[in-house]
Amino acid sequence: MRRGLIALALAVGLASAPVAAPAEREGGLHPYTATYSVSRGNMRVGRMRVELARTDQGCWLYESHSRTTGFISFLRDYRIHETTRFRVIENGVVPFQHVYTLTGDRKDRNFALAFDWTELEVRGIVSGEAVTGELTPGAIDRHTILLSSVLDLRSKRPFPYRLMMIDRAEQKEVEVRIDGEERLNTAAGAFDTVRVVQQRVDDADKRLILWLAVAERHLPVRVASVDDDGKTITLDLVEFEFQSMSAAPVPST
């Protein structure tokens, strides 16, 4: 089933992938790998490895692997693999395929989505069911919405502003604003950061808070996800490495 979902997303997503444009903002992003510790409240619960790489089709691949660690892993061995394939143009991130796979849970929370920018429609499979939804120009999937703020800071886009986020196949309006500056001490070092808040318009209690390192190409140093029940999942940077822009691109599939 999982292979079928991915094949569906790839087949539709690649077919509708936006064509490269002279205005592509490749200079705004830089390939990197980063590792984060994952905490829920004051409890360390897992680890995440993130990679941003260019593909051999001239697009980008944003990929994350997460798993529970420590005592919590004896209770639940959760493993999450999430990928988004996208292009960067003058107006920002343009996703064309988003796949999420979770193992270790009794419920089917997996999904695979394809973004058809010709028909302005997102379609795919969510929790085993076929879905379709409206696609507003400029919409971003929930995985790469973080990268959109990185690009906007580097291009000096005026804040605040609003955008549409695709969560599974549903559109959610998000307000993005700068919330100040802060110096953070992490396992990877000390960083001067800009704090950006991405807050759901329909539910002010749901928000993503980003601490982006000014001197490190606005690399995410800390990410906090706050839900409407008040629970917070926090990612803290452990180590990172920027890759050469001339490195061999990763295969598209």
Beta strands, then each sheet from edge to edge (+ up, - down):
strand 1: 32-40
strand 2: 43-54
strand 3: 60-68
strand 4: 79-89
strand 5: 92-103
strand 6: 111-116
strand 7: 121-126
strand 8: 129-134
strand 9: 140-141
strand 10: 161-167
strand 11: 170-186
strand 12: 189-200
strand 13: 207-213
strand 14: 219-226
strand 15: 232-242
sheet 1: 8+ 7- 6+ 5- 4+ 3- 2+ 1- 15+ 14- 13+ 12- 11+ 10- 9-
end
